């Protein structure tokens, strides 16, 4: 994958102290790899993925797993059942470890692509 990391997000990671740091980085790469139009920035003091609006943001304080909150997740097709939550708007994808991410990577990229397709 071509390195599409934003310098502001790289700087955020330099100071990020969390046992899940490597997994957060891996999730970051899967999301950015879904579509070249997806970019990243820092919003709400966390890495956030954007394309024609906010797609998803990390919960940086999660230490037992990686949590990625899809801001409009309730509106996305989720045939694999990756997203958790009952609210009207947001949903959360959780990743326990590298094997869990590998098993869910296609579904994660599918969610990102559905967002882009709906707004492209």
MODELLER restraints for C-alpha pairs under 7 A, 6 or more apart:
rsr = mdl.restraints
at = mdl.atoms
rsr.add(forms.Gaussian(group=physical.xy_distance, feature=features.Distance(at['CA:1:A'], at['CA:33:A']), mean=6.88, stdev=0.5))
rsr.add(forms.Gaussian(group=physical.xy_distance, feature=features.Distance(at['CA:6:A'], at['CA:40:A']), mean=6.31, stdev=0.5))
rsr.add(forms.Gaussian(group=physical.xy_distance, feature=features.Distance(at['CA:6:A'], at['CA:41:A']), mean=6.79, stdev=0.5))
rsr.add(forms.Gaussian(group=physical.xy_distance, feature=features.Distance(at['CA:8:A'], at['CA:41:A']), mean=6.69, stdev=0.5))
rsr.add(forms.Gaussian(group=physical.xy_distance, feature=features.Distance(at['CA:8:A'], at['CA:42:A']), mean=6.86, stdev=0.5))
rsr.add(forms.Gaussian(group=physical.xy_distance, feature=features.Distance(at['CA:9:A'], at['CA:41:A']), mean=6.08, stdev=0.5))
rsr.add(forms.Gaussian(group=physical.xy_distance, feature=features.Distance(at['CA:9:A'], at['CA:42:A']), mean=6.22, stdev=0.5))
rsr.add(forms.Gaussian(group=physical.xy_distance, feature=features.Distance(at['CA:9:A'], at['CA:47:A']), mean=6.15, stdev=0.5))
rsr.add(forms.Gaussian(group=physical.xy_distance, feature=features.Distance(at['CA:18:A'], at['CA:63:A']), mean=6.46, stdev=0.5))
rsr.add(forms.Gaussian(group=physical.xy_distance, feature=features.Distance(at['CA:19:A'], at['CA:63:A']), mean=6.24, stdev=0.5))
rsr.add(forms.Gaussian(group=physical.xy_distance, feature=features.Distance(at['CA:20:A'], at['CA:63:A']), mean=6.11, stdev=0.5))
rsr.add(forms.Gaussian(group=physical.xy_distance, feature=features.Distance(at['CA:20:A'], at['CA:65:A']), mean=6.70, stdev=0.5))
rsr.add(forms.Gaussian(group=physical.xy_distance, feature=features.Distance(at['CA:20:A'], at['CA:66:A']), mean=6.63, stdev=0.5))
rsr.add(forms.Gaussian(group=physical.xy_distance, feature=features.Distance(at['CA:23:A'], at['CA:66:A']), mean=6.96, stdev=0.5))
rsr.add(forms.Gaussian(group=physical.xy_distance, feature=features.Distance(at['CA:23:A'], at['CA:97:A']), mean=6.65, stdev=0.5))
rsr.add(forms.Gaussian(group=physical.xy_distance, feature=features.Distance(at['CA:23:A'], at['CA:98:A']), mean=6.46, stdev=0.5))
rsr.add(forms.Gaussian(group=physical.xy_distance, feature=features.Distance(at['CA:24:A'], at['CA:66:A']), mean=6.16, stdev=0.5))
rsr.add(forms.Gaussian(group=physical.xy_distance, feature=features.Distance(at['CA:30:A'], at['CA:105:A']), mean=6.58, stdev=0.5))
rsr.add(forms.Gaussian(group=physical.xy_distance, feature=features.Distance(at['CA:30:A'], at['CA:109:A']), mean=6.84, stdev=0.5))
rsr.add(forms.Gaussian(group=physical.xy_distance, feature=features.Distance(at['CA:31:A'], at['CA:109:A']), mean=6.05, stdev=0.5))
rsr.add(forms.Gaussian(group=physical.xy_distance, feature=features.Distance(at['CA:31:A'], at['CA:112:A']), mean=6.88, stdev=0.5))
rsr.add(forms.Gaussian(group=physical.xy_distance, feature=features.Distance(at['CA:32:A'], at['CA:38:A']), mean=6.07, stdev=0.5))
rsr.add(forms.Gaussian(group=physical.xy_distance, feature=features.Distance(at['CA:32:A'], at['CA:39:A']), mean=6.85, stdev=0.5))
rsr.add(forms.Gaussian(group=physical.xy_distance, feature=features.Distance(at['CA:34:A'], at['CA:109:A']), mean=4.96, stdev=0.5))
rsr.add(forms.Gaussian(group=physical.xy_distance, feature=features.Distance(at['CA:34:A'], at['CA:112:A']), mean=6.45, stdev=0.5))
rsr.add(forms.Gaussian(group=physical.xy_distance, feature=features.Distance(at['CA:34:A'], at['CA:113:A']), mean=6.39, stdev=0.5))
rsr.add(forms.Gaussian(group=physical.xy_distance, feature=features.Distance(at['CA:35:A'], at['CA:113:A']), mean=6.66, stdev=0.5))
rsr.add(forms.Gaussian(group=physical.xy_distance, feature=features.Distance(at['CA:37:A'], at['CA:51:A']), mean=6.63, stdev=0.5))
rsr.add(forms.Gaussian(group=physical.xy_distance, feature=features.Distance(at['CA:38:A'], at['CA:49:A']), mean=6.64, stdev=0.5))
rsr.add(forms.Gaussian(group=physical.xy_distance, feature=features.Distance(at['CA:38:A'], at['CA:50:A']), mean=5.74, stdev=0.5))
rsr.add(forms.Gaussian(group=physical.xy_distance, feature=features.Distance(at['CA:38:A'], at['CA:51:A']), mean=5.22, stdev=0.5))
rsr.add(forms.Gaussian(group=physical.xy_distance, feature=features.Distance(at['CA:39:A'], at['CA:49:A']), mean=5.71, stdev=0.5))
rsr.add(forms.Gaussian(group=physical.xy_distance, feature=features.Distance(at['CA:39:A'], at['CA:50:A']), mean=5.36, stdev=0.5))
rsr.add(forms.Gaussian(group=physical.xy_distance, feature=features.Distance(at['CA:39:A'], at['CA:51:A']), mean=6.59, stdev=0.5))
rsr.add(forms.Gaussian(group=physical.xy_distance, feature=features.Distance(at['CA:40:A'], at['CA:47:A']), mean=6.66, stdev=0.5))
rsr.add(forms.Gaussian(group=physical.xy_distance, feature=features.Distance(at['CA:40:A'], at['CA:48:A']), mean=5.51, stdev=0.5))
rsr.add(forms.Gaussian(group=physical.xy_distance, feature=features.Distance(at['CA:40:A'], at['CA:49:A']), mean=4.42, stdev=0.5))
rsr.add(forms.Gaussian(group=physical.xy_distance, feature=features.Distance(at['CA:40:A'], at['CA:50:A']), mean=5.85, stdev=0.5))
rsr.add(forms.Gaussian(group=physical.xy_distance, feature=features.Distance(at['CA:41:A'], at['CA:47:A']), mean=5.75, stdev=0.5))
rsr.add(forms.Gaussian(group=physical.xy_distance, feature=features.Distance(at['CA:41:A'], at['CA:48:A']), mean=5.37, stdev=0.5))
rsr.add(forms.Gaussian(group=physical.xy_distance, feature=features.Distance(at['CA:41:A'], at['CA:49:A']), mean=6.54, stdev=0.5))
rsr.add(forms.Gaussian(group=physical.xy_distance, feature=features.Distance(at['CA:42:A'], at['CA:48:A']), mean=5.67, stdev=0.5))
rsr.add(forms.Gaussian(group=physical.xy_distance, feature=features.Distance(at['CA:46:A'], at['CA:57:A']), mean=6.52, stdev=0.5))
rsr.add(forms.Gaussian(group=physical.xy_distance, feature=features.Distance(at['CA:46:A'], at['CA:58:A']), mean=6.01, stdev=0.5))
rsr.add(forms.Gaussian(group=physical.xy_distance, feature=features.Distance(at['CA:46:A'], at['CA:60:A']), mean=6.36, stdev=0.5))
rsr.add(forms.Gaussian(group=physical.xy_distance, feature=features.Distance(at['CA:47:A'], at['CA:57:A']), mean=5.80, stdev=0.5))
rsr.add(forms.Gaussian(group=physical.xy_distance, feature=features.Distance(at['CA:47:A'], at['CA:58:A']), mean=5.98, stdev=0.5))
rsr.add(forms.Gaussian(group=physical.xy_distance, feature=features.Distance(at['CA:48:A'], at['CA:56:A']), mean=5.66, stdev=0.5))
rsr.add(forms.Gaussian(group=physical.xy_distance, feature=features.Distance(at['CA:48:A'], at['CA:57:A']), mean=4.19, stdev=0.5))
rsr.add(forms.Gaussian(group=physical.xy_distance, feature=features.Distance(at['CA:48:A'], at['CA:58:A']), mean=6.66, stdev=0.5))
rsr.add(forms.Gaussian(group=physical.xy_distance, feature=features.Distance(at['CA:49:A'], at['CA:55:A']), mean=5.41, stdev=0.5))
rsr.add(forms.Gaussian(group=physical.xy_distance, feature=features.Distance(at['CA:49:A'], at['CA:56:A']), mean=5.35, stdev=0.5))
rsr.add(forms.Gaussian(group=physical.xy_distance, feature=features.Distance(at['CA:49:A'], at['CA:57:A']), mean=6.34, stdev=0.5))
rsr.add(forms.Gaussian(group=physical.xy_distance, feature=features.Distance(at['CA:51:A'], at['CA:116:A']), mean=6.70, stdev=0.5))
rsr.add(forms.Gaussian(group=physical.xy_distance, feature=features.Distance(at['CA:52:A'], at['CA:119:A']), mean=6.41, stdev=0.5))
rsr.add(forms.Gaussian(group=physical.xy_distance, feature=features.Distance(at['CA:54:A'], at['CA:71:A']), mean=6.70, stdev=0.5))
rsr.add(forms.Gaussian(group=physical.xy_distance, feature=features.Distance(at['CA:55:A'], at['CA:70:A']), mean=5.78, stdev=0.5))
rsr.add(forms.Gaussian(group=physical.xy_distance, feature=features.Distance(at['CA:55:A'], at['CA:71:A']), mean=5.97, stdev=0.5))
rsr.add(forms.Gaussian(group=physical.xy_distance, feature=features.Distance(at['CA:56:A'], at['CA:68:A']), mean=6.32, stdev=0.5))
rsr.add(forms.Gaussian(group=physical.xy_distance, feature=features.Distance(at['CA:56:A'], at['CA:69:A']), mean=5.21, stdev=0.5))
rsr.add(forms.Gaussian(group=physical.xy_distance, feature=features.Distance(at['CA:56:A'], at['CA:70:A']), mean=4.15, stdev=0.5))
rsr.add(forms.Gaussian(group=physical.xy_distance, feature=features.Distance(at['CA:56:A'], at['CA:71:A']), mean=5.57, stdev=0.5))
rsr.add(forms.Gaussian(group=physical.xy_distance, feature=features.Distance(at['CA:57:A'], at['CA:68:A']), mean=5.59, stdev=0.5))
rsr.add(forms.Gaussian(group=physical.xy_distance, feature=features.Distance(at['CA:57:A'], at['CA:69:A']), mean=5.26, stdev=0.5))
rsr.add(forms.Gaussian(group=physical.xy_distance, feature=features.Distance(at['CA:57:A'], at['CA:70:A']), mean=6.67, stdev=0.5))
rsr.add(forms.Gaussian(group=physical.xy_distance, feature=features.Distance(at['CA:58:A'], at['CA:67:A']), mean=5.85, stdev=0.5))
rsr.add(forms.Gaussian(group=physical.xy_distance, feature=features.Distance(at['CA:58:A'], at['CA:68:A']), mean=4.47, stdev=0.5))
rsr.add(forms.Gaussian(group=physical.xy_distance, feature=features.Distance(at['CA:58:A'], at['CA:69:A']), mean=6.10, stdev=0.5))
rsr.add(forms.Gaussian(group=physical.xy_distance, feature=features.Distance(at['CA:59:A'], at['CA:67:A']), mean=5.47, stdev=0.5))
rsr.add(forms.Gaussian(group=physical.xy_distance, feature=features.Distance(at['CA:59:A'], at['CA:68:A']), mean=6.21, stdev=0.5))
rsr.add(forms.Gaussian(group=physical.xy_distance, feature=features.Distance(at['CA:65:A'], at['CA:94:A']), mean=6.48, stdev=0.5))
rsr.add(forms.Gaussian(group=physical.xy_distance, feature=features.Distance(at['CA:65:A'], at['CA:95:A']), mean=5.57, stdev=0.5))
rsr.add(forms.Gaussian(group=physical.xy_distance, feature=features.Distance(at['CA:65:A'], at['CA:96:A']), mean=4.61, stdev=0.5))
rsr.add(forms.Gaussian(group=physical.xy_distance, feature=features.Distance(at['CA:66:A'], at['CA:94:A']), mean=5.51, stdev=0.5))
rsr.add(forms.Gaussian(group=physical.xy_distance, feature=features.Distance(at['CA:66:A'], at['CA:95:A']), mean=5.06, stdev=0.5))
rsr.add(forms.Gaussian(group=physical.xy_distance, feature=features.Distance(at['CA:66:A'], at['CA:96:A']), mean=6.52, stdev=0.5))
rsr.add(forms.Gaussian(group=physical.xy_distance, feature=features.Distance(at['CA:67:A'], at['CA:92:A']), mean=6.42, stdev=0.5))
rsr.add(forms.Gaussian(group=physical.xy_distance, feature=features.Distance(at['CA:67:A'], at['CA:93:A']), mean=5.80, stdev=0.5))
rsr.add(forms.Gaussian(group=physical.xy_distance, feature=features.Distance(at['CA:67:A'], at['CA:94:A']), mean=4.64, stdev=0.5))
rsr.add(forms.Gaussian(group=physical.xy_distance, feature=features.Distance(at['CA:67:A'], at['CA:95:A']), mean=6.67, stdev=0.5))
rsr.add(forms.Gaussian(group=physical.xy_distance, feature=features.Distance(at['CA:68:A'], at['CA:92:A']), mean=5.58, stdev=0.5))
rsr.add(forms.Gaussian(group=physical.xy_distance, feature=features.Distance(at['CA:68:A'], at['CA:93:A']), mean=5.21, stdev=0.5))
rsr.add(forms.Gaussian(group=physical.xy_distance, feature=features.Distance(at['CA:68:A'], at['CA:94:A']), mean=6.43, stdev=0.5))
rsr.add(forms.Gaussian(group=physical.xy_distance, feature=features.Distance(at['CA:69:A'], at['CA:90:A']), mean=6.80, stdev=0.5))
rsr.add(forms.Gaussian(group=physical.xy_distance, feature=features.Distance(at['CA:69:A'], at['CA:91:A']), mean=5.81, stdev=0.5))
rsr.add(forms.Gaussian(group=physical.xy_distance, feature=features.Distance(at['CA:69:A'], at['CA:92:A']), mean=4.35, stdev=0.5))
rsr.add(forms.Gaussian(group=physical.xy_distance, feature=features.Distance(at['CA:69:A'], at['CA:93:A']), mean=6.39, stdev=0.5))
rsr.add(forms.Gaussian(group=physical.xy_distance, feature=features.Distance(at['CA:70:A'], at['CA:90:A']), mean=5.60, stdev=0.5))
rsr.add(forms.Gaussian(group=physical.xy_distance, feature=features.Distance(at['CA:70:A'], at['CA:91:A']), mean=5.31, stdev=0.5))
rsr.add(forms.Gaussian(group=physical.xy_distance, feature=features.Distance(at['CA:70:A'], at['CA:92:A']), mean=5.93, stdev=0.5))
rsr.add(forms.Gaussian(group=physical.xy_distance, feature=features.Distance(at['CA:71:A'], at['CA:89:A']), mean=6.74, stdev=0.5))
rsr.add(forms.Gaussian(group=physical.xy_distance, feature=features.Distance(at['CA:71:A'], at['CA:90:A']), mean=4.66, stdev=0.5))
rsr.add(forms.Gaussian(group=physical.xy_distance, feature=features.Distance(at['CA:71:A'], at['CA:91:A']), mean=6.84, stdev=0.5))
rsr.add(forms.Gaussian(group=physical.xy_distance, feature=features.Distance(at['CA:72:A'], at['CA:89:A']), mean=5.13, stdev=0.5))
rsr.add(forms.Gaussian(group=physical.xy_distance, feature=features.Distance(at['CA:72:A'], at['CA:90:A']), mean=4.93, stdev=0.5))
rsr.add(forms.Gaussian(group=physical.xy_distance, feature=features.Distance(at['CA:73:A'], at['CA:89:A']), mean=6.24, stdev=0.5))
rsr.add(forms.Gaussian(group=physical.xy_distance, feature=features.Distance(at['CA:73:A'], at['CA:90:A']), mean=4.78, stdev=0.5))
rsr.add(forms.Gaussian(group=physical.xy_distance, feature=features.Distance(at['CA:73:A'], at['CA:91:A']), mean=4.68, stdev=0.5))
rsr.add(forms.Gaussian(group=physical.xy_distance, feature=features.Distance(at['CA:74:A'], at['CA:88:A']), mean=6.50, stdev=0.5))
rsr.add(forms.Gaussian(group=physical.xy_distance, feature=features.Distance(at['CA:74:A'], at['CA:89:A']), mean=5.10, stdev=0.5))
rsr.add(forms.Gaussian(group=physical.xy_distance, feature=features.Distance(at['CA:74:A'], at['CA:90:A']), mean=5.72, stdev=0.5))
rsr.add(forms.Gaussian(group=physical.xy_distance, feature=features.Distance(at['CA:74:A'], at['CA:91:A']), mean=6.09, stdev=0.5))
rsr.add(forms.Gaussian(group=physical.xy_distance, feature=features.Distance(at['CA:76:A'], at['CA:111:A']), mean=6.68, stdev=0.5))
rsr.add(forms.Gaussian(group=physical.xy_distance, feature=features.Distance(at['CA:76:A'], at['CA:114:A']), mean=6.74, stdev=0.5))
rsr.add(forms.Gaussian(group=physical.xy_distance, feature=features.Distance(at['CA:76:A'], at['CA:115:A']), mean=6.88, stdev=0.5))
rsr.add(forms.Gaussian(group=physical.xy_distance, feature=features.Distance(at['CA:78:A'], at['CA:111:A']), mean=6.78, stdev=0.5))
rsr.add(forms.Gaussian(group=physical.xy_distance, feature=features.Distance(at['CA:80:A'], at['CA:107:A']), mean=6.17, stdev=0.5))
rsr.add(forms.Gaussian(group=physical.xy_distance, feature=features.Distance(at['CA:82:A'], at['CA:93:A']), mean=5.92, stdev=0.5))
rsr.add(forms.Gaussian(group=physical.xy_distance, feature=features.Distance(at['CA:82:A'], at['CA:107:A']), mean=6.83, stdev=0.5))
rsr.add(forms.Gaussian(group=physical.xy_distance, feature=features.Distance(at['CA:83:A'], at['CA:91:A']), mean=5.59, stdev=0.5))
rsr.add(forms.Gaussian(group=physical.xy_distance, feature=features.Distance(at['CA:83:A'], at['CA:92:A']), mean=5.24, stdev=0.5))
rsr.add(forms.Gaussian(group=physical.xy_distance, feature=features.Distance(at['CA:83:A'], at['CA:93:A']), mean=4.85, stdev=0.5))
rsr.add(forms.Gaussian(group=physical.xy_distance, feature=features.Distance(at['CA:84:A'], at['CA:91:A']), mean=5.47, stdev=0.5))
rsr.add(forms.Gaussian(group=physical.xy_distance, feature=features.Distance(at['CA:84:A'], at['CA:92:A']), mean=5.10, stdev=0.5))
rsr.add(forms.Gaussian(group=physical.xy_distance, feature=features.Distance(at['CA:84:A'], at['CA:93:A']), mean=6.27, stdev=0.5))
rsr.add(forms.Gaussian(group=physical.xy_distance, feature=features.Distance(at['CA:85:A'], at['CA:91:A']), mean=5.10, stdev=0.5))
rsr.add(forms.Gaussian(group=physical.xy_distance, feature=features.Distance(at['CA:85:A'], at['CA:92:A']), mean=6.43, stdev=0.5))
rsr.add(forms.Gaussian(group=physical.xy_distance, feature=features.Distance(at['CA:95:A'], at['CA:101:A']), mean=5.67, stdev=0.5))
